[in-house]
Amino acid sequence: MKDRAKEEWISYKKRKLESLEKAKKRGEVDEWIISILDRINFDPNYVTLSSCAGRIAVMDMPDFGNKRDAIFLGKWHYIPPAEEIKRAIEAGKMTTWVMLNPPILHIACFDLESAERLILSAQKAGIRRAGIISLRHNVVEVCGHERMEIPVRFGKRLPFDVESFLRLAEMKLERSRRKFERFCQLVSDSCGT
């Protein structure tokens, strides 16, 4: 039974890595996170499923919290020029938000022991949000907690200092990314890579 589980895992991981390589070639993977994905995928017990390096977004929502019917007015996986954010805000017609979302990874694990090792590495790196979100393939979500969500239009334009937001967003995103780099190093160290 154990040999069969290992064979199924190897086949599953191979398919996921092939999908990742295709996504990289199409430019669909955030540049900053590629080395982290590659290092985690080097461990035979892990395979990354989805990821985001963190982003800044301007979103228009018809009702508070209604992300299903929301419209992205701008989305950047880097710190954009203030003018780009200002243009995106000006396009808002409903409740417009400026947001910083932290990095996030979904990682399938060979077994629960590997998942536990991953979660402990995240905690040691200072990442508080790490846990199993699916027992099918023991999927662990690792998510930074440095985020910001600010309403900038609610029927009318609200006071908002884009430059101050960007300075704080850059600091928070850098802090999150350092933790993810530390997490990656801890995972690599624990498997001897």
Secondary structure, 3 states (H helix, E strand, C coil): CHHHHHHHHHHHHHHHHHHHHHHHHCCCCCHHHHHHHHHHHHCCCEEEEEEECCEEEEEEECCCCCCCCCEEEEEECCCCCHHHHHHHHHCCCCEEEEEEECCEEEEEECCHHHHHHHHHHHHHCCCCEEEEEECCCCEEEEECCCCEEEEEEECCECCCCHHHHHHHHHHHHHHHHHHHHHHHHHHHHHHCC
